[in-house]
Amino acid sequence: MELSADYLREKLQRDLEAEHVEVEDTTPGRCATSFRVLVVSAKFEGKPLLHRHRLVNASLSEELPHIHAFEQKTLTPDQWAREQQK
């Protein structure tokens, strides 16, 4: 399996029916072992942060063992819209 920001973005978008996904490779030299993600999905509505993160982790369960560092931000569409207005 070859990890890349594009691969993770597509997988998260598909699995979580996300309306917006950003994935940044934060590895020095961009060698795909550290990532920062932002996922906006209606599936997060009414769920606490821990449950949202578990949904993301479940989506990437095969990939996470190969990732050294993983930072995630999970928002509902309403939260995302409010952040865009700032």
C-alpha positions as CSV (number, residue, x, y, z in Angstrom):
1,M,0.0,0.0,0.0
2,E,1.3,3.4,-1.0
3,L,0.2,6.1,1.3
4,S,-0.3,9.6,0.0
5,A,-2.4,12.7,0.8
6,D,-4.6,12.0,-2.2
7,Y,-5.2,8.4,-1.3
8,L,-6.2,9.3,2.3
9,R,-8.4,12.2,1.0
10,E,-10.3,9.9,-1.4
11,K,-10.7,7.2,1.2
12,L,-12.0,9.6,3.9
13,Q,-14.3,11.3,1.4
14,R,-15.8,8.0,0.3
15,D,-16.1,6.2,3.7
16,L,-17.4,9.2,5.7
17,E,-19.5,10.7,2.9
18,A,-17.5,13.9,3.6
19,E,-18.4,17.1,1.9
20,H,-14.9,18.5,2.5
21,V,-11.6,16.8,3.2
22,E,-8.1,18.3,3.5
23,V,-5.1,16.2,3.9
24,E,-1.6,17.6,4.4
25,D,1.6,15.4,4.4
26,T,3.5,16.9,7.4
27,T,6.5,14.6,7.1
28,P,9.8,16.3,6.6
29,G,10.7,15.6,3.0
30,R,7.0,14.5,2.3
31,C,7.7,10.8,2.7
32,A,4.1,10.1,3.7
33,T,4.4,9.0,7.3
34,S,2.8,12.0,9.1
35,F,-0.5,13.6,8.1
36,R,-2.8,16.4,9.3
37,V,-6.4,16.0,8.2
38,L,-9.6,18.1,8.3
39,V,-12.8,16.2,7.6
40,V,-16.3,17.8,7.3
41,S,-19.1,15.3,7.4
42,A,-22.8,15.2,8.3
43,K,-22.0,11.8,9.9
44,F,-20.4,13.8,12.8
45,E,-23.7,15.5,13.7
46,G,-24.6,15.0,17.3
47,K,-21.4,12.9,18.0
48,P,-18.8,13.9,20.6
49,L,-15.2,14.5,19.5
50,L,-14.0,11.1,20.6
51,H,-16.7,9.3,18.5
52,R,-15.9,11.4,15.5
53,H,-12.2,10.6,15.8
54,R,-13.1,6.9,16.1
55,L,-15.0,7.1,12.8
56,V,-12.0,8.6,11.1
57,N,-9.7,6.0,12.7
58,A,-12.0,3.1,11.6
59,S,-12.0,4.4,8.1
60,L,-8.2,4.4,8.1
61,S,-7.7,1.2,10.2
62,E,-5.5,-0.5,7.6
63,E,-3.4,2.7,7.0
64,L,-2.8,4.0,10.5
65,P,-0.3,1.3,11.5
66,H,1.9,2.6,8.7
67,I,1.5,6.3,9.8
68,H,3.9,7.7,12.3
69,A,1.9,10.8,13.3
70,F,-1.7,11.6,12.6
71,E,-3.5,14.8,13.6
72,Q,-7.2,15.2,12.8
73,K,-9.9,17.9,13.0
74,T,-13.5,16.8,12.5
75,L,-16.3,19.2,11.9
76,T,-20.0,19.0,11.0
77,P,-21.1,21.0,7.9
78,D,-22.6,23.7,10.2
79,Q,-19.3,24.0,12.2
80,W,-17.4,24.2,8.9
81,A,-19.7,27.0,7.6
82,R,-19.1,29.0,10.8
83,E,-15.4,28.6,10.6
84,Q,-15.4,29.8,7.0
85,Q,-17.1,33.0,8.1
86,K,-14.3,33.9,10.5
